[in-house]
Amino acid sequence: MRVAIVGATGAVGHELMQVLEKSSLKFDELLLFASPRSAGSKLTFKGQELTVQVTPEGAIDADVILASAGGGVSKEKAPAWVAGGAVVIDNSSAFRYDPEVPLVVPEVNGEAALHHQGIIANPNCTTAVAVLAVAPIHREYGVKRMIVSTYQATSGAGQKGMDELLTQTHMVLHGKQAGHEVFSHPIPFNVIPHIDAFQDNGYTKEEMKVAWETRKIIGDEEMKISCTAVRIPTLRTHSEAITLELERPATPDAVRELLSRSAGVEVRDDPEARMYPMPLTASGKYDVEVGRIRASLVFDGGIDLFVAGDQLLKGAALNAVQIAEYLQEHGALKEEQRA
Ligand code: A2P
């Protein structure tokens, strides 16, 4: 069993290697690919130095390919990888809206992964973090409408996003004016209500991804969802304020109890003790923190809550590896599938 990472030198690639080190996924060999810029560079996995190779034009001789080199690379190359017999777990948005391609968060709709045709899509990071809290509430109470405001870390834009936050903050602290390349405005000491391209309806693509992908993962096309996505000057972890209108009324205590036994969720909700979800506590953690659970003042029987989830982990690398683990646990990864 061979696993390949395409985009191994990026922010998510780095996390993929860390998560794979601790994963229960059984495999014999790890192959690392990136752009020609990084060809020949060495990365350490389980104490061994591995050489990064140029991503080839055609098939890759691996059983599972974890792709995290952007939508362009996936769109162009994934069909050849599938033709070569690999299962592709794709972190980009290239295939997420294709009805043939399952969009999977294992705790919510893991079995959808078993019906793949070669490609399984990993959701947008903001969506993956939100659905861990929202899906159990939907199952129990039926979510009619969901309103989300996000506080998204710079690593959502990859390693270069974190680099820009650090270098530009350094500039400001040394009395210089901050510039910007990755983000549309300087990010230090600022918040930017603009992530991804603006659409004809005035929402950004990031905001629409939350709506489209939440419906697909939860399997309810009727759910009404509105999102405002905002970039903030943190390194990692996306936080989200979520308001839910429900079919059947819920109490905060019941929701707290429900989420405390939901997979992938850690309830951190003790305002007296100043305990609530934050990037500071959620970063590096596999579970998504949920707290500030309270009765909505707008929707009778509805719920307001706050989530913070390390989007490089649950929103990307961890979720991708969990999909591979799920396939292996269900006997859906077979070496002989390979051409
Ligand atoms: P490289 O480091 O060689 O540029 P991030 O999301 O942190 O920006 O990382 C993007 C990842 O995708 C990096 O590993 C990057 O490799 C890789 N990448 C970018 N363009 C290509 C490409 N055309 N083919 C293969 N990998 C690519």
Boltz pocket constraint, residues with backbone or C-beta under 6 A from the ligand:
constraints:
  - pocket:
      binder: B
      contacts: [[A, 6], [A, 7], [A, 8], [A, 9], [A, 10], [A, 11], [A, 12], [A, 13], [A, 33], [A, 34], [A, 35], [A, 36], [A, 37], [A, 38], [A, 39], [A, 55], [A, 68], [A, 69], [A, 70], [A, 73], [A, 157], [A, 158], [A, 159], [A, 160]]
      max_distance: 6.0
